């Protein structure tokens, strides 16, 4: 691949993004992230914040205020280099069109105050009849920190209508700690869509809930071009709101235990390719098969992080055969769930956020460290995603719930939760491991980059779901 072609590829994927430091090499002279002086990269992942729900929805007092406090607590403890907002930032089915951007302002306020760059994947609740993820992305575009520097990496690199490709499909490059021109890894972001078509004055039209084949083609082509340009495998991570079906197959038949894959496991996993009727009975159509195949066939992809399922927050290694899943066998790819971060949305397990730490010196070993930072400062599910993950044993997590003040009387139908099968243990003391070490990165001003025109580009292509012979189960998923 020629250098000028690579320049165009980078610009189309990341134009307008804000760096921790920018590369100076002619082929990579655009904003990205650089490993810190300690040769580490720290990422905090907030998922399922669900801003904008009225108290009448679930009876919770001051939900958005409590969510902001959770975010602030996590950020103060972790001080990350990058924040990922991994879908369902809002419950936009409750939000009027004129109020969507003000919700975005509230969500990113803790990041703006701390000058923390952020990247967004949109979820099914962000896309509604009254909310457009593309308009909200546009609103994020020029947000600046208190230091006057732009913060948002959120963009769109695949043209097409929302109903086909979604909005948040793009990547962020990560450069060496000691050489700002040396690409070390990539962060991929995908839109799993779902929700509704934006048309405030029109009908209520649903959108398919999987990563589109056109996006999969972009992913494969881009990954191959990086491999050709650099003559080596470039390690990477991926973020997508709705998990792939392999996670549900593993939950059902993969032999998960609370010791080998520690974390909450309090509901049946809802996943891409679920097709549900008006009674919330859902069947799997196999439409995410092309995306799953692309993931496991991408060399160097270490882990995929998802939200959507509020009662699940473990990681799995996809190496064994999974019945009723296509592809049946993975390549050791790690699939991880985030913790439900918001006081909006169903379930009341302690709120928190997933923390990811990648060491530059361990990139070749396909290894990273991750845990859940809880709203009270405690750490849950601290694991090493390495060659022996899934065999190593870890302490089981505490299944404790947040204190939530409800309206009276509490509507029983709304608050029905699966009861915990274990007694509540005493909370553990706060972690004092090296994982709490503050990570620092040099931050420089970036040149303004023209906003990509693909953000609002439309396509006449239609969605064509693929058939699948079997369904694992029938379940309710409308709350996700």
C-alpha positions as CSV (number, residue, x, y, z in Angstrom):
1,X,0.0,0.0,0.0
2,X,1.4,3.4,-1.0
3,X,2.1,6.1,1.6
4,X,-0.4,8.5,0.1
5,X,-3.1,5.8,0.2
6,X,-2.4,5.2,3.8
7,X,-2.7,8.9,4.5
8,X,-6.1,9.0,2.9
9,X,-7.2,5.9,4.9
10,X,-6.1,7.4,8.2
11,X,-7.7,10.8,7.4
12,X,-11.0,9.2,6.5
13,X,-11.1,7.2,9.7
14,X,-9.9,9.7,12.2
15,X,-10.3,13.2,10.8
16,X,-11.2,15.6,13.5
17,X,-10.0,13.5,16.4
18,X,-8.1,14.9,19.3
19,X,-4.7,13.4,20.3
20,X,-2.8,12.9,23.5
21,X,0.1,13.5,21.2
22,X,0.3,13.4,17.4
23,X,2.6,11.5,15.2
24,X,5.2,13.4,13.2
25,X,6.0,10.9,10.5
26,X,4.7,12.0,7.1
27,X,2.6,8.8,6.7
28,X,1.0,9.1,10.1
29,X,0.8,12.8,10.7
30,X,-2.6,13.0,12.2
31,X,-4.1,12.8,15.7
32,X,-3.8,9.6,17.7
33,X,-2.9,8.3,21.2
34,X,0.6,7.6,22.5
35,X,1.5,5.2,25.2
36,X,2.4,7.1,28.4
37,X,5.9,7.7,29.8
38,X,5.4,4.5,31.9
39,X,4.8,2.7,28.6
40,X,1.2,2.0,29.5
41,X,-2.2,3.0,28.1
42,X,-5.2,3.3,30.5
43,X,-8.7,3.1,29.1
44,X,-11.9,3.5,31.1
45,X,-15.1,2.1,29.6
46,X,-18.5,3.5,30.7
47,X,-21.4,1.5,29.3
48,X,-25.2,1.8,29.5
49,X,-25.3,5.2,31.2
50,X,-29.0,5.6,30.1
51,X,-29.3,9.4,30.7
52,X,-32.7,10.9,30.2
53,X,-35.0,8.4,31.8
54,X,-37.8,10.0,33.7
55,X,-38.4,9.0,37.3
56,X,-41.7,7.5,36.2
57,X,-39.8,4.9,34.1
58,X,-38.3,3.0,37.0
59,X,-39.1,5.1,40.0
60,X,-35.5,6.2,40.7
61,X,-34.8,9.6,42.2
62,X,-32.0,11.7,40.6
63,X,-30.7,9.0,38.3
64,X,-28.6,11.2,36.1
65,X,-27.1,13.0,39.0
66,X,-26.1,9.7,40.6
67,X,-24.7,8.5,37.3
68,X,-22.5,11.6,37.0
69,X,-21.2,11.0,40.5
70,X,-20.3,7.4,39.5
71,X,-18.4,8.7,36.5
72,X,-16.5,11.2,38.7
73,X,-15.6,8.6,41.3
74,X,-14.3,6.2,38.6
75,X,-12.3,8.9,36.8
76,X,-10.8,10.2,40.1
77,X,-9.6,6.7,40.9
78,X,-8.3,5.7,37.5
79,X,-7.2,8.9,35.8
80,X,-7.3,7.3,32.4
81,X,-5.7,8.3,29.1
82,X,-8.9,7.7,27.2
83,X,-12.6,7.1,28.0
84,X,-14.8,4.9,25.8
85,X,-18.5,5.5,26.0
86,X,-19.6,2.1,24.9
87,X,-23.2,2.5,23.9
88,X,-26.6,3.4,25.4
89,X,-25.4,6.7,26.6
90,X,-29.0,7.7,26.7
91,X,-32.5,6.3,26.9
92,X,-33.6,8.4,24.0
93,X,-37.0,6.8,23.6
94,X,-37.9,9.3,26.4
95,X,-36.1,12.3,25.0
96,X,-37.5,15.1,22.8
97,X,-35.4,16.0,19.7
98,X,-34.5,19.4,21.1
99,X,-33.1,17.9,24.3
100,X,-30.7,15.3,22.9
101,X,-27.7,17.5,22.7
102,X,-28.1,18.8,26.2
103,X,-28.0,15.2,27.4
104,X,-24.7,14.7,25.5
105,X,-23.3,17.8,27.3
106,X,-24.2,16.4,30.7
107,X,-22.6,13.0,29.8
108,X,-19.3,14.4,28.7
109,X,-19.0,17.2,31.3
110,X,-16.8,15.1,33.7
111,X,-14.5,14.4,30.7
112,X,-14.4,18.0,29.6
113,X,-13.6,19.2,33.1
114,X,-10.6,16.7,33.3
115,X,-9.5,17.2,29.6
116,X,-9.9,13.5,28.9
117,X,-10.2,12.5,25.3
118,X,-13.1,10.2,24.5
119,X,-14.5,7.8,21.9
120,X,-18.1,6.7,21.5
121,X,-19.9,3.7,20.2
122,X,-23.7,4.2,20.0
123,X,-26.2,1.7,21.3
124,X,-29.8,0.7,20.5
125,X,-31.3,3.1,23.0
126,X,-29.4,6.0,21.6
127,X,-31.1,5.6,18.2
128,X,-34.8,6.5,18.5
129,X,-37.5,8.2,16.6
130,X,-36.6,11.4,18.3
131,X,-32.8,11.1,18.6
132,X,-30.2,10.8,15.8
133,X,-26.8,9.3,16.7
134,X,-25.4,11.2,13.7
135,X,-26.6,14.5,15.0
136,X,-25.3,13.7,18.5
137,X,-21.9,12.8,17.0
138,X,-21.9,16.1,15.1
139,X,-22.6,17.8,18.4
140,X,-19.6,16.1,20.1
141,X,-17.3,16.9,17.2
142,X,-16.1,20.3,18.3
143,X,-16.2,19.8,22.1
144,X,-13.2,21.2,23.8
145,X,-11.6,20.7,27.2
146,X,-10.9,23.5,29.7
147,X,-7.5,23.7,28.0
148,X,-9.1,24.6,24.7
149,X,-8.2,21.3,22.9
150,X,-10.7,19.1,21.1
151,X,-11.6,15.9,22.9
152,X,-13.8,13.7,20.8
153,X,-12.6,10.9,18.5
154,X,-16.1,9.9,17.6
155,X,-16.6,9.9,13.9
156,X,-17.9,7.8,11.0
157,X,-15.8,6.1,8.4
158,X,-18.3,3.9,6.5
159,X,-20.8,5.8,4.3
160,X,-24.5,4.7,4.2
161,X,-27.8,5.2,5.9
162,X,-28.0,4.6,9.6
163,X,-30.4,1.7,9.1
164,X,-27.7,-0.1,7.1
165,X,-24.3,0.8,8.6
166,X,-25.0,2.8,11.7
167,X,-22.9,5.7,12.8
168,X,-19.8,4.9,15.0
169,X,-17.5,2.8,12.8
170,X,-13.9,4.1,12.9
171,X,-10.5,3.5,14.5
172,X,-7.9,5.3,16.7
173,X,-4.2,4.7,16.2
174,X,-1.9,4.2,19.2
175,X,1.8,5.2,19.0
176,X,4.9,4.2,20.8
177,X,5.8,5.9,24.1
178,X,9.3,6.8,22.8
179,X,8.6,7.4,19.1
180,X,5.5,9.3,18.1
181,X,5.9,8.1,14.5
182,X,5.8,4.4,15.3
183,X,2.4,2.8,15.2
184,X,2.0,0.2,18.0
185,X,-1.7,-0.8,18.0
186,X,-5.2,0.1,16.8
187,X,-8.5,0.7,18.6
188,X,-11.5,-0.3,16.5
189,X,-15.0,0.9,17.1
190,X,-18.2,-0.6,15.6
191,X,-21.9,0.3,15.5
192,X,-24.2,-2.7,16.3
193,X,-27.2,-0.4,15.6
194,X,-30.7,-1.5,16.8
195,X,-33.2,1.0,18.1
196,X,-35.3,3.1,15.7
197,X,-35.0,5.2,12.6
198,X,-34.8,8.9,13.4
199,X,-37.9,10.6,12.0
200,X,-39.6,12.8,14.7
201,X,-42.6,13.4,12.5
202,X,-42.8,9.9,10.9
203,X,-43.6,6.4,11.9
204,X,-41.8,4.1,14.4
205,X,-39.4,1.9,12.3
206,X,-37.0,-0.6,13.9
207,X,-33.4,-1.1,12.9
208,X,-31.5,-4.4,12.7
209,X,-29.2,-5.0,15.6
210,X,-25.9,-6.3,14.2
211,X,-22.8,-4.9,12.6
212,X,-23.5,-4.7,8.9
213,X,-21.6,-6.6,6.2
214,X,-20.5,-3.4,4.6
215,X,-18.8,-2.4,7.9
216,X,-17.3,-5.9,8.1
217,X,-15.8,-5.4,4.6
218,X,-14.3,-2.0,5.6
219,X,-12.8,-3.6,8.7
220,X,-11.2,-6.5,6.8
221,X,-9.9,-4.2,4.1
222,X,-8.5,-1.6,6.5
223,X,-6.9,-4.3,8.7
224,X,-5.2,-5.9,5.6
225,X,-3.9,-2.5,4.5
226,X,-2.2,-1.8,7.8
227,X,-0.7,-5.3,7.7
228,X,0.7,-4.6,4.2
229,X,2.0,-1.2,5.0
230,X,3.8,-2.1,8.1
231,X,4.8,-5.6,7.1
232,X,3.7,-7.0,10.5
233,X,0.6,-7.7,12.6
234,X,-0.6,-4.6,14.4
235,X,-2.2,-5.5,17.8
236,X,-5.6,-4.1,18.4
237,X,-8.7,-4.0,20.6
238,X,-12.4,-3.5,19.6
239,X,-15.4,-1.9,21.1
240,X,-19.1,-2.6,20.1
241,X,-22.2,-2.1,22.2
242,X,-24.2,-5.3,21.5
243,X,-22.1,-8.5,22.0
244,X,-21.8,-11.2,19.4
245,X,-23.8,-14.4,19.7
246,X,-20.6,-16.4,20.7
247,X,-20.9,-14.8,24.2
248,X,-24.4,-16.3,24.7
249,X,-23.2,-19.7,23.3
250,X,-20.4,-19.6,25.8
251,X,-22.7,-18.7,28.7
252,X,-24.9,-21.6,27.8
253,X,-22.5,-24.4,26.8
254,X,-18.9,-23.1,27.4
255,X,-18.4,-24.2,31.0
256,X,-18.1,-20.8,32.5
257,X,-17.4,-20.7,36.3
258,X,-17.2,-17.8,38.7
259,X,-13.6,-18.7,39.5
260,X,-12.2,-18.9,35.9
261,X,-14.4,-16.1,34.4
262,X,-15.2,-14.0,37.5
263,X,-18.0,-11.4,37.3
264,X,-21.7,-10.9,37.4
265,X,-23.7,-13.5,35.4
266,X,-27.3,-12.5,36.4
267,X,-29.2,-12.7,33.1
268,X,-29.4,-14.5,29.7
269,X,-27.2,-12.6,27.3
270,X,-28.9,-10.6,24.6
271,X,-26.8,-10.4,21.5
272,X,-26.5,-9.3,17.9
273,X,-29.0,-11.0,15.5
274,X,-31.8,-11.3,18.1
275,X,-35.2,-10.8,16.3
276,X,-38.0,-10.3,18.7
277,X,-41.8,-10.2,18.4
278,X,-44.2,-7.9,20.1
279,X,-44.3,-10.2,23.2
280,X,-40.5,-9.9,23.5
281,X,-39.9,-13.5,22.4
282,X,-36.6,-13.5,20.6
283,X,-34.9,-15.8,18.1
284,X,-31.4,-15.7,16.7
285,X,-31.0,-15.3,12.9
286,X,-27.2,-15.7,12.6
287,X,-26.8,-12.2,11.0
288,X,-23.6,-11.5,13.0
289,X,-21.8,-14.5,11.6
290,X,-19.7,-12.4,9.1
291,X,-18.7,-10.0,11.9
292,X,-17.7,-12.9,14.2
293,X,-15.6,-14.5,11.4
294,X,-13.9,-11.2,10.7
295,X,-13.0,-10.8,14.4
296,X,-11.4,-14.2,14.9
297,X,-9.6,-13.9,11.5
298,X,-8.0,-10.6,12.4
299,X,-4.5,-11.3,13.6
300,X,-3.5,-9.4,16.7
301,X,-7.0,-8.6,17.9
302,X,-6.7,-9.2,21.6
303,X,-10.2,-8.5,23.0
304,X,-13.7,-7.2,22.1
305,X,-15.6,-5.1,24.8
306,X,-19.4,-4.9,24.9
307,X,-22.2,-3.6,27.1
308,X,-25.9,-4.0,26.5
309,X,-26.5,-6.8,29.1
310,X,-26.6,-5.0,32.5
311,X,-26.4,-8.1,34.6
312,X,-23.2,-9.5,33.1
313,X,-19.6,-8.3,33.4
314,X,-17.2,-11.2,32.9
315,X,-14.6,-11.9,30.2
316,X,-14.3,-15.2,28.2
317,X,-11.6,-16.7,26.0
318,X,-13.2,-18.0,22.8
319,X,-11.0,-21.0,22.2
320,X,-13.3,-24.1,22.6
321,X,-16.1,-25.3,20.3
322,X,-19.4,-23.5,20.9
323,X,-22.5,-25.5,19.7
324,X,-25.1,-23.6,17.7
325,X,-22.6,-20.8,16.8
326,X,-21.1,-20.1,13.5
327,X,-18.1,-20.0,13.5
328,X,-18.0,-22.8,16.0
329,X,-14.5,-22.4,17.2
330,X,-12.6,-19.1,18.0
331,X,-8.9,-18.4,18.0
332,X,-8.5,-17.5,21.7
333,X,-10.1,-14.1,21.2
334,X,-11.2,-12.5,24.5
335,X,-14.8,-11.3,24.7
336,X,-15.5,-9.0,27.7
337,X,-18.6,-7.3,29.1
338,X,-18.6,-3.9,30.8
339,X,-20.3,-3.1,34.1
340,X,-23.6,-1.2,33.9
341,X,-22.5,2.3,34.7
342,X,-25.7,4.3,34.9
343,X,-28.6,4.7,37.3
344,X,-30.9,4.6,34.2
345,X,-31.7,1.2,32.8
346,X,-32.6,-2.0,34.4
347,X,-30.8,-3.8,37.3
348,X,-29.3,-2.3,40.5
349,X,-26.0,-4.1,40.9
350,X,-23.3,-1.7,42.0
351,X,-22.5,0.7,39.2
352,X,-19.0,1.0,37.8
353,X,-16.8,0.9,34.7
354,X,-14.4,-1.5,33.1
355,X,-10.8,-0.5,33.2
356,X,-8.2,-1.7,30.6
357,X,-4.5,-1.3,30.9
358,X,-2.2,-2.3,28.0
359,X,1.6,-2.4,28.5
360,X,3.5,-1.5,25.3
361,X,6.2,-4.1,26.2
362,X,3.6,-6.9,26.4
363,X,1.9,-6.3,23.1
364,X,3.6,-9.2,21.4
365,X,2.4,-11.5,24.2
366,X,-1.2,-10.8,23.5
367,X,-1.7,-9.8,27.1
368,X,-3.6,-7.1,29.0
369,X,-5.0,-6.3,32.5
370,X,-8.6,-5.5,33.2
371,X,-11.0,-5.0,36.1
372,X,-14.2,-3.3,37.2
373,X,-13.8,0.0,39.2
374,X,-17.0,0.3,41.2
375,X,-18.7,3.6,42.2
376,X,-17.5,3.3,45.8
377,X,-13.9,2.9,44.8
378,X,-13.6,-0.9,45.2
379,X,-12.3,-3.2,42.5
380,X,-14.2,-6.2,41.2
381,X,-13.1,-9.0,38.8
382,X,-9.5,-8.1,38.4
383,X,-8.0,-10.5,35.8
384,X,-5.1,-10.9,33.4
385,X,-6.2,-11.7,29.8
386,X,-3.3,-13.8,28.8
387,X,-2.6,-17.3,27.4
388,X,-3.8,-19.0,30.6
389,X,-7.0,-17.0,31.1
390,X,-9.9,-19.3,31.4
391,X,-7.8,-21.8,33.3
392,X,-6.4,-19.6,36.0
393,X,-8.5,-19.2,39.1
394,X,-9.6,-15.8,40.6
395,X,-11.7,-14.8,43.6
396,X,-15.4,-14.8,42.9
397,X,-16.9,-11.3,42.8
398,X,-19.3,-9.8,45.4
399,X,-22.8,-9.5,44.1
400,X,-23.8,-6.3,45.9
401,X,-26.3,-3.7,44.8
402,X,-26.2,0.1,44.8
403,X,-28.3,2.0,47.2
404,X,-31.2,3.4,45.2
405,X,-33.9,5.7,46.4
406,X,-37.2,4.9,44.8
407,X,-40.5,6.7,44.3
408,X,-43.3,5.4,46.5
409,X,-45.1,3.1,45.9
410,X,-42.5,1.0,44.0
411,X,-44.1,-0.5,40.8
412,X,-43.5,-4.2,41.3
413,X,-43.6,-5.1,37.5
414,X,-40.9,-2.6,36.7
415,X,-38.5,-3.7,39.5
416,X,-38.7,-7.4,39.2
417,X,-35.1,-8.6,39.4
418,X,-33.6,-12.1,39.4
419,X,-32.8,-12.8,43.1
420,X,-29.2,-13.4,44.0
421,X,-28.4,-17.1,44.7
422,X,-25.8,-16.2,47.3
423,X,-25.7,-14.2,50.5
424,X,-24.2,-10.8,50.4
425,X,-20.6,-11.0,51.6
426,X,-18.9,-8.1,53.3
427,X,-17.4,-5.6,50.9
428,X,-13.8,-6.0,50.1
429,X,-11.3,-3.3,51.0
430,X,-10.1,-1.0,48.2
431,X,-7.4,-2.3,46.0
432,X,-4.0,-1.0,46.5
433,X,-2.3,-2.7,43.6
434,X,-0.2,-1.0,41.0
435,X,-3.2,-0.9,38.8
436,X,-4.2,2.3,40.6
437,X,-1.0,4.0,39.6
438,X,-1.7,7.3,37.8
439,X,-0.9,7.2,34.1
440,X,0.5,10.2,32.4
441,X,0.7,11.2,28.7
442,X,2.1,14.3,27.0
443,X,-0.7,16.3,25.4
444,X,-0.1,18.7,22.5
445,X,-2.3,20.9,20.4
446,X,-3.4,19.3,17.2
447,X,-4.0,21.1,13.9
448,X,-7.6,21.5,12.9
449,X,-8.7,18.7,10.6
450,X,-11.6,18.9,8.2
451,X,-14.7,17.1,9.3
452,X,-15.3,14.0,7.2
453,X,-18.3,14.2,4.8
454,X,-19.1,10.5,5.5
455,X,-20.9,11.4,8.7
456,X,-24.2,12.2,6.9
457,X,-23.7,10.3,3.7
458,X,-26.7,8.3,2.6
459,X,-26.9,5.0,0.7
460,X,-29.8,3.2,-0.9
461,X,-28.6,-0.2,0.1
462,X,-31.1,-2.3,2.1
463,X,-30.6,-4.7,5.0
464,X,-30.7,-8.4,4.2
465,X,-30.8,-10.6,7.3
466,X,-29.2,-14.0,7.0
467,X,-31.1,-17.2,8.1
468,X,-29.9,-19.4,10.9
469,X,-31.2,-22.9,11.6
470,X,-31.3,-23.0,15.3
471,X,-32.0,-20.7,18.3
472,X,-30.4,-21.2,21.7
473,X,-33.5,-20.0,23.6
474,X,-36.4,-17.7,23.7
475,X,-35.9,-14.7,26.1
476,X,-37.0,-11.2,26.9
477,X,-34.7,-8.5,25.8
478,X,-36.7,-5.3,25.3
479,X,-35.2,-3.6,28.4
480,X,-31.6,-3.9,27.0
